[in-house]
Amino acid sequence: MVSRSYSNLLELASGEAPPPSLRPRRLPRVMTTAGIISDLDSNSDSDSDSARASSRPRTIVVSNHLPLLARPDPSSPAGGLSFSWDNDSLLHQLKQEDDDQNQNAHLKTEFLYVGCLRDVTELSLTDQESVATHLLESFNCVPVFLQGDLLARFYHGFCKQHLWPLFHYMLPLSPDLGGRFDRSLWQSYVSVNKIFADRILEVINPDEDFVWVHDYHLMILPTFLRKRFNRVKLGFFLHSPFPSSEIYKTLPVREELLRAMLNSDLIGFHTFDYARHFLSCCGRMLGLSYQSKRGYIGLEYYGRTVSIKILPVGVHLGQLKSVLSLPQTENKVRELIDQFWNKGRIMLLGVDDMDIFKGISLKLLAMEELLKQHVEWRGKAVLVQIANPARGKGKDVIEVQNETYSMVKRINETYGGSGYEPVILLDEPMQFYERVAYYVVAEVCLVTAVRDGMNLIPYEYIISRQGNDNLDRVLQSSTGTDTVPVPKQSMLVVSEFIGCSPSLSGAIRVNPWNIEAVSDAMDSALTMSVAEKQLRHEKHYRYVSTHDVGYWANSFLQDLERTCKDHSSRRCWGIGFGLRFRVVSLDLNFRKLSMEHIVSAYRRSKTRAILLDYDGTLMPPQGSIDKRPSEDSIEILNALCGDNNNVVFLVSAKKRDTLSEWFGSCENLGLAAEHGYFIRLNSDSDWETCTQSSDSTWKQIADPVMRLYTETTDGSTIEDRETSLAWSYEDADPDFGSCQAKELLDHLESVLANEPVVVKSGTNIVEVKPQGSSKGIVAQRLLKTMRDRNLSPDFILCIGDDRSDEDMFEVITTAATGDELAQNAEIFACTVGRKPSKAKYYLDDVNEIVRLMEGLASVSEQEGEMTGLPPF
């Protein structure tokens, strides 16, 4: 398979592209503003490079920053800069792991990176072009260049002032706490996402490439890509926490972000909590529900199934093991052993960014409490706090730094002594091998972040404590036990609020806000038996060593491929404007009902059967308290019923008395109440039962159960019908109501197992009704009655909106193969909304249903009354 790139936007616009052998692999043109590309291509007929064959699809990895390091180099033709891979970057580790696991070049995944350059000032257009050429040819990277002001407003503005604090549960209650929502910063965020999208459009082959977007900086990028290519294979992974709905819904652009994420095919989260919060927001704000099927969680969104992936990222084992084997690491370990072990000190280690969510001050308070309550650790326990530079900047960062320095000073003055400092703060840049050496020597690792997306520090600590043979010899010689193996052990004290916590069941989990509890956990970690520490370490090491970054990436990409495998077999088209754009994806045989088509068939036909569900089709929209039909609906029904060529039936879950009252003025209208249990052919006929009558003694069992759930579920109600009972939670809390509905369904199925009833769930409802009653029975009865009168309909229209109407669709569809219909009968089974259905057609909403019925009624009125069918 040839991996290709579109490099000409005119080709994109036309939907055509040159053959692979003629398509040049050119440098993407430089983009300076959203949607505007500088025309710097010097020769459109340049020689093409040989295409690289690969048996695996190319993956375009998109993130805010490229996994590169740049440094000034006056001799470099690439804008005076030289570049190298950033080995600490998670995105580069994807490629390293893939290269390590697939030595055969044909099995390797080709990764193309798209992102900004870190710490690079603005370049001239000429330098941008030279840098872009060099990065594409040497690193397979496509840089995105942003102007300084736009970059600041995007990254330090919207990302760091709005999204990052909110996703870490900080509300902007005052200007000092993140600031009020700034619409201009949001516009900058949209502009940058658009620039990224335009950059990707220049290099993507939408038929083959997969696109993997990373983190909250690019949350609306999926909308721009999906709008251009409806079938783009797109995954999104959020590396930060996703807040609960109570927090998230305070964001003024909450729906725009949710809808943009849902334009992905696969959305990944580190933990179930983050995924659960996202699903809750989709349910509460967009009215979407999710289902778990065979281990996969999916959201139905306009016919597309958006899969949810829950998988914490891992560390790069190869990189860690290579660093552990470095001579510099061994030398640093010896130095730390002399500094701590040989002086009778026990090291507790913290490694955190200097920001407000890492909980450094809480950790220091816990250390202070430990020394206060446990005198025996004074002079022995040392907390080494490695403080990495903050990724953001602002007043809060300065406050954290000042607070940290003052607390360290206070603790050392209070509990320190000659040659002993209980807290050592290292806030200078540190090489990775130095940090690994600290891991090797530390007896306990502390992570007390108050909120963090994942945090891989514990994973790095576990791998480092496993060590290798050379480090084992260094540790053995330091303890004077050269012939006795050093036990592999590690102890972790981790916050409950970080993403890696659920996967570390052997760690001591703490609430970082409870200083006394953290202090006690530190003491427990220090005093725990060696055997227990070994068992916990072994358990952690087994998990971390098998769930590395390669496992994470392969698992995500495999699921993305699985999710996208049916793209080519479905019809897709876009609807909506701006950030409300979404793609409708439906089966090839499922189409929108054309007004011209059905009106033409209606005019040609002589014997018509019309089946209409009332609830959700002709009924007033959801939210209306009064569910009775409007005067316009009654007028339409009377016009249809007044045509002697028509037999019209209305089906509803309502009681027969209610339907008689509402539709009493429609003399020729057939009615089916309580899902078809009762049927009346017209206003002069008596109500009949379609199934064998049964007693309702089962209600004495079901009613108390429903009342129990009604009392415990605020907003729920019970509707007691003649033959059925319905529990509605339309006005209840969506999450709680759905949860209670599942419990009620199980409860009722259990207590009614021996009764002649069925328990079913529907849209915001749980219903118990007699066996055998369904809307399909109504369709069968209608066709049978017409057949008994020697009438063979040549036009059938059936409209419904939920699962209970599928029985009607099935009956009239299968009737086409029998002798009940005219030979040339035209059948229109139509559902409301784009969703999987047995119906062949759909209409978008109730308004379109009403317009359709008005159109048919108008035809009947124009034709006038004709000699035809005798009234029922």
C-alpha positions in Angstrom: 0.0 0.0 0.0 1.4 3.4 -0.9 1.3 6.1 1.7 0.4 9.3 0.0 0.0 13.0 0.8 -2.2 15.6 -0.8 -0.1 18.7 -1.2 -2.4 20.9 -3.3 -5.5 22.4 -1.8 -7.0 22.7 -5.3 -6.9 18.9 -5.5 -8.6 18.8 -2.1 -11.3 21.2 -3.2 -12.0 19.2 -6.4 -11.9 15.9 -4.6 -9.5 14.6 -7.2 -5.8 13.7 -6.8 -3.1 12.7 -9.2 -2.0 9.0 -9.3 0.4 8.0 -6.6 3.3 7.8 -9.0 2.7 11.4 -10.1 2.0 13.0 -6.8 5.0 15.0 -5.5 5.9 14.7 -1.8 6.3 18.5 -1.5 6.7 20.6 1.5 3.4 21.9 2.9 3.2 25.6 2.3 3.6 28.0 5.2 0.5 29.1 7.0 0.5 32.4 8.9 -3.1 33.1 9.6 -6.2 30.8 9.9 -7.2 29.8 6.4 -4.5 31.9 4.6 -1.6 30.1 3.0 1.4 31.9 1.6 2.1 31.1 -2.1 5.8 30.1 -1.8 5.7 27.0 -4.1 8.4 27.6 -6.6 7.8 24.7 -8.9 4.7 22.6 -9.0 6.3 20.1 -11.4 9.2 19.2 -9.2 10.4 15.6 -9.2 8.6 13.3 -6.8 10.3 11.3 -4.2 9.8 7.6 -4.2 6.8 6.6 -2.1 7.4 4.6 0.9 5.7 1.3 1.0 4.1 0.2 4.2 1.7 -2.5 5.1 0.3 -0.5 8.0 -1.6 2.8 7.5 0.2 6.1 8.2 -0.8 7.9 11.4 -0.7 11.6 11.6 0.0 12.6 15.2 -1.2 16.1 16.0 -0.3 17.9 19.2 0.3 21.4 20.4 4.1 20.9 20.3 6.3 18.7 18.0 8.5 16.2 19.8 11.6 18.1 18.9 14.2 20.2 20.6 15.5 23.3 18.8 18.7 25.2 19.6 20.4 28.1 17.8 22.9 27.1 15.2 24.2 30.0 12.9 25.6 27.5 10.5 22.3 25.8 9.9 20.4 26.6 6.7 17.2 25.8 8.5 16.5 29.3 9.8 19.7 29.2 11.9 18.4 26.4 14.1 19.4 22.8 14.6 16.9 20.1 15.7 16.9 16.8 17.5 14.3 14.4 18.9 13.0 15.1 22.4 13.4 11.8 24.0 11.2 12.8 26.9 8.3 13.5 24.6 5.5 10.9 24.8 4.8 11.4 21.0 8.4 10.5 20.1 8.3 7.5 22.3 5.4 6.2 20.2 7.7 6.0 17.2 10.6 4.5 19.3 8.4 1.7 20.7 7.1 0.9 17.2 10.6 0.8 15.8 11.7 -1.5 18.6 8.8 -3.8 18.3 8.8 -4.0 14.5 12.3 -4.5 13.1 10.8 -5.3 9.7 10.4 -1.9 7.9 7.3 -3.1 6.1 5.5 -3.7 9.5 6.4 -0.3 11.0 3.8 2.4 11.3 4.7 5.6 9.5 4.2 8.5 11.9 3.8 12.1 10.6 3.9 14.7 13.3 2.0 18.0 13.1 2.5 20.7 15.8 4.3 23.9 16.8 7.9 24.3 17.7 8.7 24.7 21.3 10.6 27.8 22.5 11.2 29.1 18.9 10.7 32.9 18.4 8.9 34.2 15.3 10.6 33.4 12.0 10.5 35.1 8.7 8.5 33.5 5.9 11.7 32.4 4.2 13.1 30.8 7.4 9.7 29.2 8.0 9.9 27.6 4.6 13.4 26.3 5.1 12.6 25.0 8.6 9.5 23.2 7.3 11.5 21.7 4.4 14.2 20.4 6.7 11.8 19.0 9.4 9.6 17.2 6.8 12.6 15.6 5.1 14.7 14.8 8.2 12.1 14.2 10.9 8.8 13.6 9.1 7.4 16.6 11.0 5.1 19.4 9.7 5.5 22.6 11.8 2.7 25.0 12.5 3.9 28.6 12.8 1.8 30.9 14.9 2.3 34.6 15.4 3.5 35.6 18.8 0.4 37.4 19.9 -1.9 34.7 18.6 0.2 32.0 20.3 0.1 33.9 23.6 -3.7 34.3 23.5 -4.2 30.7 22.5 -1.8 28.9 24.9 -1.3 31.2 27.9 -4.7 32.7 27.3 -7.5 30.3 26.7 -5.7 27.0 27.3 -4.0 28.0 30.5 -6.4 30.6 31.9 -9.7 28.8 31.1 -9.4 25.1 30.1 -6.5 24.0 32.2 -7.9 25.4 35.5 -11.4 24.3 34.8 -10.4 20.7 33.9 -8.5 20.7 37.2 -11.7 21.7 39.1 -10.8 25.4 39.6 -13.8 27.7 38.9 -13.2 31.4 38.0 -15.1 32.6 41.1 -13.0 35.8 41.1 -10.6 37.5 38.6 -7.7 36.1 40.6 -8.8 32.5 40.0 -8.2 32.2 36.3 -10.2 35.3 35.3 -13.7 35.6 33.8 -14.4 34.0 30.4 -12.9 36.1 27.6 -14.6 35.6 24.3 -11.6 37.0 22.4 -9.4 34.3 23.8 -11.9 31.7 22.7 -11.8 33.2 19.2 -8.0 32.9 19.3 -8.4 29.2 20.3 -10.7 28.6 17.4 -8.3 30.3 15.0 -5.4 28.2 16.1 -7.4 25.0 15.7 -8.3 26.2 12.2 -4.7 26.8 11.4 -3.8 23.3 12.5 -6.7 21.8 10.5 -5.5 23.7 7.3 -2.0 22.4 7.9 -3.3 18.8 8.2 -5.4 19.1 5.1 -2.3 19.8 3.0 -0.7 16.5 3.9 -3.5 14.0 4.6 -4.6 11.2 2.4 -8.2 10.9 3.9 -8.7 7.4 2.3 -5.8 5.8 4.1 -4.4 8.0 6.9 -5.4 7.9 10.5 -5.3 11.1 12.5 -4.6 11.0 16.2 -5.2 14.4 18.0 -3.8 14.9 21.5 -5.0 16.9 24.5 -7.2 19.9 25.3 -5.2 22.4 23.2 -6.9 21.0 20.1 -10.4 20.0 21.2 -12.3 21.5 18.3 -9.8 20.4 15.7 -12.0 17.2 14.9 -14.8 19.5 13.8 -12.7 21.2 11.1 -11.3 17.9 9.9 -14.7 16.1 9.8 -16.2 19.1 8.0 -13.6 18.7 5.2 -13.6 14.9 5.1 -16.7 13.3 6.4 -15.1 9.9 6.6 -11.8 10.9 8.1 -10.4 8.3 10.5 -10.0 10.4 13.6 -9.0 9.6 17.2 -8.7 12.0 20.1 -7.0 11.4 23.4 -7.4 13.7 26.4 -4.3 13.7 28.7 -5.8 15.9 31.3 -8.7 15.2 33.7 -12.3 15.7 32.5 -14.3 17.5 35.2 -17.7 16.5 36.5 -20.7 17.9 34.8 -21.3 20.4 37.7 -17.9 22.0 36.9 -17.9 21.6 33.2 -21.3 23.1 32.5 -20.0 26.5 33.9 -18.0 26.8 30.6 -19.9 29.1 28.2 -18.7 27.1 25.2 -19.5 23.8 26.7 -21.6 22.4 23.9 -19.2 23.5 21.2 -16.4 21.5 22.8 -18.5 18.4 23.4 -19.8 18.4 19.8 -16.3 18.9 18.5 -14.9 15.9 20.5 -17.9 13.8 19.3 -16.7 14.5 15.7 -13.9 12.0 16.5 -14.4 8.3 15.9 -12.6 7.3 19.1 -12.1 9.3 22.3 -9.5 8.2 24.9 -9.3 8.9 28.6 -6.8 7.8 31.2 -9.4 6.6 33.8 -13.0 5.6 33.9 -13.8 8.6 36.1 -12.8 11.0 33.4 -14.8 9.0 30.8 -17.8 8.8 33.1 -17.7 12.6 33.5 -17.6 13.1 29.8 -20.5 10.7 29.2 -22.5 12.4 31.9 -21.9 15.8 30.2 -23.0 14.4 26.9 -26.2 13.0 28.5 -27.1 16.2 30.5 -26.2 18.8 27.9 -26.8 17.0 24.6 -29.3 14.3 25.6 -27.1 11.5 24.4 -27.0 8.1 26.0 -24.2 5.5 25.8 -24.2 1.7 25.7 -21.6 -0.9 26.6 -21.4 -3.8 24.2 -18.9 -6.6 24.4 -16.6 -4.5 26.4 -16.7 -1.4 24.3 -18.5 1.8 25.3 -20.2 3.7 22.5 -22.2 6.9 22.0 -24.7 7.0 19.1 -24.3 10.4 17.6 -26.4 11.1 14.4 -25.9 7.5 13.2 -22.2 7.4 14.0 -20.9 5.3 16.9 -18.3 7.3 18.8 -16.3 4.8 20.8 -14.9 5.6 24.3 -11.5 4.2 25.2 -10.3 4.0 28.8 -6.5 3.2 29.0 -3.8 4.9 31.0 -0.6 5.7 29.2 2.6 4.0 30.2 6.3 4.7 30.2 8.9 4.0 27.6 10.7 0.9 29.0 13.5 1.0 26.5 14.4 4.5 27.3 14.3 4.0 31.1 16.4 0.8 30.9 19.0 2.5 28.7 19.3 5.4 31.1 19.6 3.0 34.0 22.6 1.4 32.2 24.4 4.7 31.7 27.8 5.1 33.5 26.6 8.6 34.6 23.6 7.0 36.3 25.8 4.6 38.2 28.1 7.4 39.3 25.2 9.6 40.4 23.7 6.6 42.4 27.1 6.2 44.2 27.1 9.9 44.9 23.6 9.8 46.4 24.4 6.7 48.5 27.3 8.6 50.0 25.1 11.6 50.6 22.2 9.7 52.2 22.7 6.0 53.0 26.2 6.3 54.3 25.1 9.0 56.7 22.2 7.1 58.0 19.6 9.1 56.0 16.4 7.7 54.4 15.3 9.5 51.3 11.7 10.3 50.5 11.3 11.6 47.0 8.9 14.0 45.3 9.1 15.0 41.6 6.6 17.7 40.5 6.1 20.7 38.3 6.0 23.9 40.2 2.3 24.6 39.8 -0.8 25.0 42.0 -2.2 21.5 41.3 0.8 19.4 42.2 0.4 19.7 45.9 4.0 20.5 46.8 2.9 22.6 49.8 0.7 19.8 51.1 3.6 17.4 50.8 5.8 19.8 52.8 3.1 20.2 55.5 2.9 16.4 55.7 6.7 16.1 56.1 6.5 18.7 58.8 3.8 16.8 60.6 5.8 13.5 60.3 8.8 15.1 62.1 6.5 16.7 64.6 4.6 13.5 65.5 7.4 10.9 65.0 10.6 12.1 66.8 12.4 9.0 65.7 12.6 10.2 62.1 14.3 13.5 63.0 17.9 13.4 61.7 17.0 10.3 59.5 14.2 11.1 57.1 15.0 13.5 54.3 12.4 14.7 51.7 14.1 15.5 48.4 11.7 17.6 46.3 12.6 18.0 42.7 10.7 21.0 41.4 10.5 21.2 37.6 9.7 24.6 36.0 6.0 25.3 35.6 4.6 24.9 32.1 2.4 28.0 32.6 3.2 31.4 34.0 1.4 34.0 36.1 0.6 35.2 39.6 -0.3 31.7 40.8 3.0 30.2 39.8 4.9 32.9 41.7 2.8 32.4 44.7 3.5 28.6 44.7 7.2 29.3 44.4 7.3 31.8 47.3 5.2 29.5 49.5 7.4 26.5 48.8 10.6 28.4 49.5 9.3 29.8 52.8 8.0 26.4 54.0 11.2 24.7 53.2 13.1 27.3 55.1 10.8 27.0 58.1 11.0 23.2 58.3 14.8 23.2 58.0 15.1 25.9 60.7 12.8 24.0 63.0 13.9 20.4 62.6 17.3 20.7 60.9 20.6 20.5 62.6 24.3 20.2 62.0 24.8 18.4 58.7 21.0 17.6 58.5 18.3 19.2 56.4 15.0 17.5 56.5 13.9 19.0 53.2 16.1 19.5 50.1 14.6 21.5 47.3 16.1 21.1 43.9 14.6 23.6 41.5 17.3 23.8 38.9 17.0 22.0 35.6 18.1 18.4 36.0 19.2 15.7 33.5 17.0 12.7 33.2 19.7 10.3 34.3 20.1 12.3 37.5 16.4 12.0 38.2 16.5 8.3 37.6 19.4 8.0 40.1 17.2 9.7 42.8 14.5 7.1 42.0 17.0 4.3 42.5 18.1 5.5 46.0 14.7 6.8 47.3 13.0 4.5 49.8 9.5 6.1 49.2 8.1 8.1 46.3 5.4 10.7 47.2 2.9 12.1 44.7 0.4 14.4 46.4 -1.1 16.3 43.5 -4.6 17.6 44.2 -5.6 16.9 40.6 -3.6 15.5 37.7 -4.4 13.8 34.4 -2.0 10.8 34.6 1.4 11.5 36.2 4.0 8.9 35.2 6.4 9.6 38.1 5.3 6.5 40.1 5.8 4.3 37.0 9.3 5.7 36.4 10.1 5.1 40.1 8.9 1.5 39.9 11.0 0.7 36.8 14.0 2.4 38.3 13.7 0.5 41.6 13.8 -2.7 39.6 17.2 -1.6 38.4 19.7 -3.9 36.6 22.7 -6.1 37.4 25.2 -3.2 37.5 23.1 -1.1 39.8 22.5 -4.2 42.0 26.2 -4.5 42.5 26.5 -0.8 43.3 23.8 -1.2 46.0 25.2 -4.4 47.3 28.6 -2.9 47.8 27.2 0.1 49.6 25.4 -2.2 52.1 28.4 -4.5 52.6 26.4 -7.5 51.4 28.2 -8.3 48.1 27.0 -11.9 48.1 23.4 -11.2 49.1 21.0 -10.0 46.4 19.4 -6.6 47.2 15.6 -7.1 47.5 13.6 -5.4 44.8 11.2 -3.1 46.6 9.5 0.2 46.2 6.9 2.1 48.2 4.5 4.6 46.9 2.3 7.2 48.6 0.0 8.6 45.9 -2.9 11.0 45.8 -6.4 9.6 45.1 -6.8 12.4 42.5 -4.2 11.4 39.9 -4.8 9.3 36.9 -2.3 6.5 37.7 -3.8 5.9 41.2 -6.4 3.2 40.1 -3.7 1.1 38.4 -1.4 1.1 41.5 -3.4 -1.0 43.9 -0.3 -1.7 46.0 0.3 2.0 46.7 -0.8 3.8 49.8 -3.6 6.0 48.5 -4.2 9.3 50.4 -6.3 12.4 50.3 -3.6 15.0 49.9 -5.7 17.6 51.8 -5.7 15.4 54.9 -2.2 16.3 56.2 -2.3 14.0 59.2 -3.4 11.0 56.9 -0.5 11.8 54.5 1.9 11.9 57.4 0.7 8.6 58.7 1.0 7.1 55.2 4.6 8.3 55.0 5.4 6.6 58.4 3.6 3.4 57.2 5.7 3.4 54.1 8.9 3.8 56.0 8.2 1.1 58.6 6.5 -1.5 56.4 8.2 -4.9 56.3 10.6 -5.7 53.5 8.6 -8.7 52.5 5.4 -6.6 52.1 7.3 -4.0 50.1 8.7 -6.7 47.8 5.2 -8.1 47.2 3.8 -4.6 46.4 6.7 -3.8 44.1 6.4 -7.1 42.2 2.7 -6.4 41.6 3.4 -2.9 40.4 6.3 -4.0 38.2 4.3 -6.6 36.4 1.6 -4.1 35.5 3.9 -1.2 34.5 6.3 -3.4 32.5 3.4 -4.9 30.4 1.4 -1.6 30.0 4.1 0.6 28.6 3.7 3.4 26.0 3.9 0.9 23.2 1.0 -1.1 24.6 -1.0 2.1 25.0 -0.4 3.3 21.5 -1.0 0.0 19.8 -4.2 -0.6 21.8 -5.6 2.9 20.9 -4.7 2.6 17.2 -6.2 -0.9 16.9 -9.4 0.3 18.4 -9.4 3.3 16.1 -9.0 1.0 13.1 -11.8 -1.2 14.4 -14.1 1.8 14.9 -13.4 3.1 11.4 -13.7 -0.1 9.5 -17.2 0.5 8.3 -16.7 4.0 7.1 -16.8 3.1 3.4 -20.0 1.1 3.8 -22.1 4.0 5.0 -23.5 7.2 3.5 -22.2 10.3 5.2 -23.1 14.0 4.9 -22.6 17.0 7.0 -25.3 19.2 8.7 -25.1 22.3 10.9 -23.0 25.4 10.7 -19.8 26.5 12.4 -18.8 24.5 15.5 -22.3 22.9 15.6 -21.3 20.9 12.5 -21.7 17.2 12.6 -21.8 14.3 10.2 -24.8 12.0 9.7 -23.7 8.4 9.0 -26.3 5.9 7.9 -26.7 2.6 6.1 -26.6 2.8 2.4 -30.3 1.8 2.1 -31.5 4.3 4.7 -32.5 7.6 3.2 -34.5 10.8 3.8 -38.1 10.6 2.7 -38.5 12.9 -0.3 -41.7 15.0 -0.3 -41.8 14.8 -4.1 -41.4 11.1 -4.2 -44.1 10.3 -1.7 -46.6 12.8 -3.0 -46.1 11.4 -6.5 -46.8 7.8 -5.2 -49.7 9.2 -3.2 -51.3 10.7 -6.3 -50.9 7.4 -8.3 -52.4 5.1 -5.6 -56.0 4.2 -5.3 -56.1 2.2 -2.0 -54.0 3.6 0.8 -53.2 2.5 4.4 -51.7 5.1 6.7 -50.3 4.1 10.2 -49.2 7.0 12.4 -47.7 6.8 15.9 -48.8 9.7 18.0 -46.3 9.7 20.8 -43.2 11.5 19.5 -44.5 12.2 16.0 -47.7 14.2 15.9 -47.6 14.9 19.6 -46.3 18.3 20.8 -42.5 18.5 21.3 -40.8 17.2 24.4 -41.1 19.6 27.2 -44.7 20.5 26.5 -46.9 19.7 29.5 -50.1 19.5 27.4 -49.8 16.4 25.2 -53.1 16.8 23.4 -53.0 17.3 19.6 -53.1 20.8 18.2 -56.0 22.1 16.1 -53.8 21.9 13.0 -53.1 18.2 13.6 -56.8 17.5 14.0 -57.5 19.4 10.7 -54.8 17.4 8.9 -56.2 14.0 10.2 -59.7 14.9 9.2 -58.5 15.8 5.7 -56.8 12.5 5.3 -59.7 10.5 6.8 -62.1 12.4 4.6 -60.5 10.9 1.5 -62.4 7.7 0.8 -59.3 6.1 -0.7 -57.5 6.3 2.7 -57.6 4.1 5.8 -55.9 6.0 8.6 -54.9 4.5 11.9 -53.4 6.3 14.9 -51.4 4.3 17.4 -50.5 5.4 20.9 -49.5 4.3 24.4 -52.3 6.5 25.8 -55.5 5.1 27.4 -58.5 4.6 25.1 -60.6 7.2 27.1 -57.9 9.8 26.5 -57.7 9.1 22.8 -61.5 9.1 22.4 -61.6 12.5 24.0 -58.7 14.0 22.0 -59.7 12.6 18.6 -63.5 12.4 19.0 -64.0 14.9 16.1 -62.1 12.6 13.7 -65.0 10.3 12.7 -63.2 8.0 10.2 -59.9 7.8 12.2 -59.0 4.4 13.5 -57.4 4.4 17.0 -55.2 1.9 18.7 -54.7 2.5 22.5 -52.1 1.2 24.9 -49.7 0.0 22.2 -52.4 -1.9 20.3 -54.2 -3.7 23.1 -57.4 -1.8 22.3 -58.5 -1.0 18.7 -61.4 1.0 17.4 -61.9 1.2 13.6 -63.8 4.5 13.6 -65.8 6.7 16.0 -69.0 4.6 15.5 -67.3 1.3 16.3 -66.8 -0.2 19.7 -63.3 -0.7 21.2 -62.0 -4.3 20.7 -59.1 -6.1 22.1 -56.4 -7.4 19.8 -55.1 -10.0 22.2 -56.6 -12.4 24.7 -57.9 -10.6 27.7 -56.0 -11.1 30.9 -56.6 -10.1 34.4 -54.5 -7.3 36.0 -53.7 -8.9 39.3 -50.0 -8.5 38.4 -50.5 -4.8 39.1 -50.7 -5.6 42.8 -47.1 -6.8 42.5 -45.7 -4.1 40.1 -47.4 -1.0 41.6 -45.7 -1.1 45.0 -42.3 -1.6 43.3 -42.9 1.4 41.0 -44.0 3.5 43.9 -40.9 2.7 45.8 -38.7 4.0 42.9 -41.0 7.0 42.5 -40.5 8.0 46.1 -36.7 7.7 45.8 -36.4 9.3 42.3 -37.4 13.0 42.4 -39.2 14.0 39.2 -40.5 10.5 38.3 -44.2 9.6 37.8 -46.4 6.5 37.4 -49.1 6.3 34.7 -51.7 3.6 35.5 -53.4 2.5 32.3 -56.1 -0.1 31.9 -53.8 -2.9 30.9 -50.3 -1.5 31.6 -48.2 0.4 34.1 -45.6 3.0 33.0 -42.9 4.6 35.1 -41.6 7.8 33.6 -38.4 9.7 34.6 -38.5 12.4 31.9 -38.3 15.2 34.5 -35.8 13.4 36.8 -32.0 13.9 36.9 -30.8 12.2 33.6 -28.0 10.1 35.2 -29.9 9.2 38.4 -33.1 8.5 36.4 -31.3 6.2 34.0 -29.6 4.4 36.8 -32.9 3.9 38.7 -34.6 2.8 35.4 -32.1 0.0 35.0 -32.6 -1.1 38.6 -36.4 -1.0 38.3 -36.2 -3.0 35.1 -34.3 -5.8 36.8 -36.5 -5.6 39.9 -39.7 -5.8 37.9 -38.4 -8.7 35.7 -37.6 -10.6 38.8 -40.9 -10.2 40.7 -43.0 -10.6 37.5 -41.2 -13.6 36.1 -44.2 -15.8 36.4 -46.8 -13.3 35.2 -48.2 -13.0 31.6 -46.5 -9.6 31.1 -43.4 -8.2 29.5 -41.2 -5.4 31.0 -39.7 -3.0 28.5 -37.7 0.2 28.7 -38.1 3.1 26.3 -37.2 6.7 26.0 -37.3 7.9 29.7 -39.8 5.2 30.6 -40.1 1.7 32.0 -43.3 -0.1 31.0 -45.1 -3.3 32.0 -47.7 -4.5 29.6 -49.5 -7.8 28.7 -47.7 -10.3 26.6 -48.6 -10.2 22.9 -49.7 -6.6 22.7 -47.5 -4.5 20.4 -47.9 -2.0 17.6 -47.1 -4.7 15.1 -50.4 -6.3 16.0 -52.1 -3.1 14.9 -50.5 -3.3 11.5 -51.4 -6.9 11.1 -55.0 -6.2 12.1 -55.3 -3.3 9.7 -54.0 -5.4 6.7 -56.2 -8.3 7.7 -59.3 -6.1 7.9 -58.6 -4.6 4.5 -58.0 -8.1 3.0 -61.3 -9.3 4.5 -63.0 -6.4 2.6 -61.2 -7.5 -0.6 -59.0 -4.4 -0.5 -55.3 -4.6 -1.5 -53.5 -1.4 -0.7 -51.1 -0.1 -3.2 -49.7 2.6 -0.9 -48.7 2.1 2.7 -47.2 4.9 4.9 -46.1 4.0 8.5 -44.4 6.6 10.7 -43.0 6.1 14.2 -40.2 7.4 16.4 -39.0 4.7 18.9 -38.3 1.1 19.4 -41.9 0.1 20.0 -42.7 1.3 16.4 -40.1 -1.1 14.9 -42.7 -3.9 15.1 -45.0 -1.9 12.7 -42.1 -1.4 10.3 -41.3 -5.1 10.3 -44.9 -6.1 9.6 -45.5 -3.8 6.7 -42.1 -4.5 5.2 -42.6 -8.3 5.3 -46.1 -7.9 3.9 -44.6 -6.9 0.6 -43.5 -10.5 0.0 -47.1 -11.9 0.6 -50.4 -11.5 -1.2 -51.9 -8.9 1.2 -50.8 -5.9 -0.9 -51.2 -4.9 -4.5 -48.6 -6.1 -6.9 -47.1 -2.7 -7.5 -47.6 -1.4 -3.9 -45.3 1.3 -2.7 -44.2 1.1 1.0 -42.9 4.0 3.0 -41.7 3.0 6.5 -40.4 6.2 8.1 -38.8 6.8 11.4 -38.2 10.2 13.1 -34.5 11.1 13.4 -31.4 9.5 11.9 -30.8 6.3 13.8 -30.6 2.6 13.2 -34.0 1.3 12.3 -36.0 -1.3 10.3 -37.5 1.6 8.4 -36.1 2.5 5.0 -36.7 6.2 5.3 -36.4 8.9 7.9 -37.5 12.5 8.6 -35.5 14.8 10.9 -38.2 15.9 13.4 -41.9 16.4 14.2 -42.0 19.5 12.1 -41.1 17.6 9.0 -43.7 15.0 9.8 -46.3 17.7 10.1 -45.3 19.3 6.8 -45.4 15.8 5.1 -48.9 15.2 6.4 -50.0 18.7 5.4 -48.8 17.9 1.9 -50.7 14.6 1.6 -53.8 16.2 3.1 -53.5 19.0 0.5 -53.5 16.4 -2.3 -56.6 14.7 -0.9 -58.4 18.0 -0.7 -57.5 19.0 -4.2 -58.7 15.7 -5.6 -62.0 16.0 -3.7 -64.0 13.1 -2.5 -63.9 10.2 -4.9 -65.9 7.1 -5.2 -63.7 4.5 -3.6 -63.4 2.7 -0.3 -66.5 2.3 1.9 -65.9 3.8 5.3 -64.9 1.4 8.1 
